[in-house]
């Protein structure tokens, strides 16, 4: 700011005849005489020789007040003006004009420095305005302030501000902040355009890869149809190869001979292990000696049936059928089968191959607010399942897949579909509370309609299977059991394979499973992303197994837990559980 400006020209009262000693450049002066009781007499102003008065007043004490116009330009640097966030400051340059309109009030208040009064009032007024604007809105704040002070200001000290123009600029730190924001905005715009271009390029590349893959699959399918008249088995596979590559005949014959020898050796080892196992069971009084022949025949049929449902490695080539062991059994991986008269959990004899039917499968995924951190992994699980089915077209034709995400509501995002490479896998999003009742109501409406429609198209239609993944407890704990009961009592009641991760209570998971032996839980429930990855492996293996069973005419559930999941049953869950 500029130097001090004294509007009262004499600090102490002077006799009237001594006012000529007061130094001033103003010719517009008011002389004030105190007359007692706080009253004042104003002599008035004269343009020249204002100190000349009649002799009777020449010795009276008085004050001289500068009544002229004053123009000043100043800057608020030491006391910058705050913006709306209070973190940055404006610097203000003001062009101001003012004059005294009430010399009595000026003297009564003892105003010595007129600039201090004017700038102090203006600073307070400007601060009230600048707090309403962001630091990058200096032009708007300036316009708002100038509109406010355009009509002038009358100050209580007796001073009138008749001219005021304010110019605002952010201070140095704020200007650097604004420049950084501008650079950041520009980078964001460029990155958005770059991201958009990258997405488009990726989509184009994926479309080309899809077309190439479809063409490759069509060629493979045409080749398969051309060769399907040939017998199956290892020797048939070698024959197909030698048709295209006759130069490999010598090596192929030698390799096939070695293969026959290895198959015979494996069968001898298998027979020896069976004998040792049966001998051990007899010695421990687990079985009787008389039961050994029947058990040996039972084991033989199981192994041959398992091998026959596979690639038929030795069929048609004169070698014994290759044997495959059943999935590992135990506390958490015990095989559970369904679809026969023995009921859930009963292991039954392999059925003879029948005409291929279809199995309606529903993947019900918890997409409530609790799964926000793993909703990406849930989408990956669906895409992995699509890849697994598309790579096995014979299995895919026996499966009708539906995807039913649920939270506060349940909606069928992928209706009963034969999955292929061109299947549009839904994109999932998480949010809302978790309500089982909405899911079971949707299934009760959808499952019977799907089964009836499929029965008109293909036969047989196997019992529907629901794979249900939940990450916590439901909000409708009192209501969902009734919807669950209605679904379970329907003639097309589905099998429900339930799995709990996150905060899901094992007791609730057991109640969801139908039968209760098909209840599973994550070993580390808190790590949602990891648990979803383990469930994805479980889901792929289970769906492919069911589909292969449908192709072979022998559908069962023989589910083995992958690493990270465990099977839970009512007798292993702490506390009471509700019966189905």
Buried (B, 14 or more C-beta within 10 A) or exposed (E): BEEEBBBBBBEEBBEBBBBEEEEBEBBBBBBBBBEEEEEBBEBEBBEEEBBEBEEEBBEBEBBBBBBBBBEBEBBBEEEBBBBBEEEBBBBBBBEBBBBBBBBBBBBBBEBBBBBEBBBBBBBEBBBEBBBEBEBBBBEEBBEBBBEBBEEEBEBEBBBBBBEBBBBBBBBEEBBEBBEEEEEEEEEEEEEEEEEEEEEEEEEEEEEEEEEEEEEEBEEEEEEEEEEEEBEBBBBBBBBBEBEEEEEEEEEBEEEBEEBBEEBEEEBEEBEEEBEEEBEEBBEEEEBEEEBBEEBBEEBBEBBBBBBBBEBBBBBEBEBBBBBBEEBEEEEBBBBBBBBBEEEBBEBBEBBEEEEBBBBBBBBBBBBBBBBEBBBEBBBBBBEBBBBBBBEBBEBBBBBBBBBBBBBBEBEBBBEBBBBBBEBEBBEBEBEBBBBBBBBBBBBBEBBBEBBEEBEEEBEBBBBBBBBBBBBBBBBBEEBBBEBBEEBBEEEBBBBBBBBBBBEBBBBBBBBBBBBBBBBBBBBEBEBBBBBBBBBBBBBBBBBBBBBBBBBBBBBBBBBBBBEBBBBBBBEEBEEEBEEB
